[in-house]
Amino acid sequence: MNVEVRLLASLDRYRPSGVAGRTFRLTVPDRVTTADLMSLLHIPTGSVRIVAVNGRHQPDPHFVLSDGDVVSLLPPLAGGSPARLGPFHVGPQEIDLPALRAVVADPAAGAIVTFEGVVRNNARGKTVTHLSYEAYEPMAEEVLAQIAREMTERWDLRGVAMSHRVGSLAVGEASIGIAVSAAHRKDAFAACAYAMDRIKEILPVWKKEFADDGASWVEGPGGNEGRRSGGEGRIS
């Protein structure tokens, strides 16, 4: 089977002979794991800080890859001072808040704030049965990365990771997860709130609301500001 491999930053030195770029297709045995893949590329385990499969953090080294998977390998950051940004994912997978929290964890962080936006059962006096989210996924992930960079310009952060779900979501299911780590709690709380506000403003994701009086796309002032009126959130 074939997988696509992306080697970030210093991991570029492990690309196979004859490969011109950091992103390449690689033929691997069936049921190969992420750890097997690194072994095939002769990459020491300690050289990789984050493994992402199809844009989603995958901490399990025994995770079995499938044909067509995109595997991104990210090295540790030099000096440990810049914030670790990512992964940023938009897709149908369920929000994995513990995984987002794990990827922003840092010995220098005194606070980790997580936010989980969930579907609620009412909006504007209507009974909501479920929501459906649609995204322009390639741009959406880049926008999440842009928002994270904005956050690091405003606060002293250690890490930022975000994930937005698309597809049909039932009441109580999470549509978005955000994890932010910082040396101090005020920075972490403020940055997390900023991320959610900016996501409402500029993320190319649209919501269709299914209520007791029918279905409709939710729009509002300020671009897509109103589209989350059928959801609520949990912060920790």
N, C-alpha and C positions, 0 to 999 in steps of 0.2 A: 504494500500500500504506500501512498505518498502523503507526506505532511509538508506544510510550509514552515520554515524556521526563520525567525528574526533574531539576530544577535545585536544587542544594544551596546554602544560605547566600547569599552575595552574588550568585550567578548568577541569583537570582530576578529581578533587574532586567531580564533578557533575555527574560522570558516574553512571548509574543505578545500583542498588544492584544486585549482581550476575554476573556483566559484568567484565571480566578479564582484558581487555585492553582499550586503549584510542580510538580505532577504533572499531566500532560495528554496527550491523544492528539493525534498530528500526522500528517496525510497528507503523504507524501513520494514522490518518484519511485522507480521500481524501481531496484535496484542503487545506492542512495544509500550513501555511506560515512559514517563518523563525522565526518570532516572536513567533508564536504558538509553534514551536519546542523548542525554549528556555524555554518557559513557561512549556512545558511538562517535560523538564529536570530540572526545578526549578533553572534555571540560571538567575540571575538578569541582566537586560539589561546593566547596567554600568560595568559588569564584562567582557563584550565582546568588543574588539576593532575592529575586522574585522570579517565579515561573508563572506565566499567564497562558492559558489555553483558550483560544477564540476570544481574547480580550478580557478573560475572567481569571482572577488570581486562583492558582491551583497549588496549594501547599503540600498535597499528598504526593510524595515521590513515586508511589506505586499506582498513580492514576494511569489507566490504560487509554492510549490514544486511538482515535478512529481515523479512517481515511479522509483526507481533506482538512484535518485540524490545522489551525495556525498556532504555533508555539512560539511565544516571545520569551527570551531569556534576558534578564536585567541584572547587571552587576551591582555590587555595593557602591555607594557614593563615596568619592574621595573626601577624606577629612571629616566626614560625618556631620558637617555643619549645614549644608543645604537641606531643604525639606525634601523628603521622598515623595514624589508625585506619581500617583497611579497605584493600581490600575484604574482606568476609566472605562466603564462598560455600559453599552446600551443594547439590550436584546431580550429574548423571551425567558431566559433563566430566572428562577426565583432569586430574590434578594438574599444574599448571604452576609448578614451583618457581622457575625463573628469573624468571618474571613476578612472583611474590610477592616475591622478593628485590629486583627492580628498583623495586617500588613503595615499599619501606621504605628504600631507599638515601637517604642524607642526608649532605651535606658535614660536618655536625657529629658524625656517627657514627663512632666508632673501631672498632666491631664490628658485624657482621651475622651472626646465627646462624640457620640454617635447619634444620628437622626434616622428615623425610619418613617417615611410617609406611607400611610395606609388608607385604603378605601373605606369610607364611611357610608352609612345607609341612608343619608338624606342630603339634600341640597336645595336651597331656595324654596323650601316648603314641599318638596317632592320626596317620595320614597325611592331611593336608588337601589336597583337590584344588582348591577355590576357596571364596570367601566371597561372601555377598550382603548388602549394607547397605541398610537402609530408614530413612528419616528423616521427621520432621514438619518439612518444609523451612522454612516461614515462621518458626516458632519457633526452629528450629536456628540460623538466621543471626542472629537477635536474641541468642541465647545466646552465640554467638561474640563478638559486639560487647560483651556484658556482661563476658565473660572478659577481653577486651582492656582494658576500663576498669579492671577489678580490677588488671591488670598494671601499668598506669600509676600506680595509687595506691601500689604497692609499690616500683617501680623507676623510675629516670630513663631513660625510653625515648624514642626518636625516631620509631619507627614499628612497627606491628603489622599483619600481614595473615595470614589463615588460610583454608583451603579444605578441605572434606571431600567425598569422593566417595560416591555411592550407586550401587546396581545391583550387577551381578555382576563380581567382580574375580578374576583369575587369580593364581596364585602369582607373586610378584615385582612385581605392580602396586602402585602407591601408593594408599592409602586417605585419607591426610591430608597436608597440607603446612602448615607454619608458618614464618613469617619474622619476625624481631625485630631491630631495630636500636637501638643505644644508644651513648652516648659511651664506655662502658667494657665490656669483655668479660664481667666477672662479672655485671653487670646483665643483659646479653643472654642469657647461658647460663641464669641463674636464672629469668628470665621465660619463656623458651622451655619449660623443664622444668615450670614452674607451669602454663602453658597446657595442656600435654598431660595433666597430672594432673586439671585442672578439666574438661577435655573428657571424660575418662573418667567423671567424677562426675555431670555435669549435662547434657551435650549430648543432645538427644532423637534419637539415632541407635541403631539396633539391628542386630545382626549375626547372620546365619544361616550356620552352618558346615557345609560339605559335606566329609565325611571318608570313609574307607574302610569305616566301619560305618554309614553313612547320614547324614542331614542333621538338624540341630537348631539351635534358637535358643540363643545363648550368653548366659547370665545368671550373675550372681555376687553376692557381698556388696557392699553399698555402691551399690545401684541397678544401673547398667550397667557397673560396674568390670570385670567379667569378660569383657565382650564382645570385647575386643581380644586375647584370648589366642592367636588364630591369626595375629597380626601382629607385626612387629618394626619397627625404625626405623633411620634414618640421620640423623646430625646433623653439621652442618658450620659 
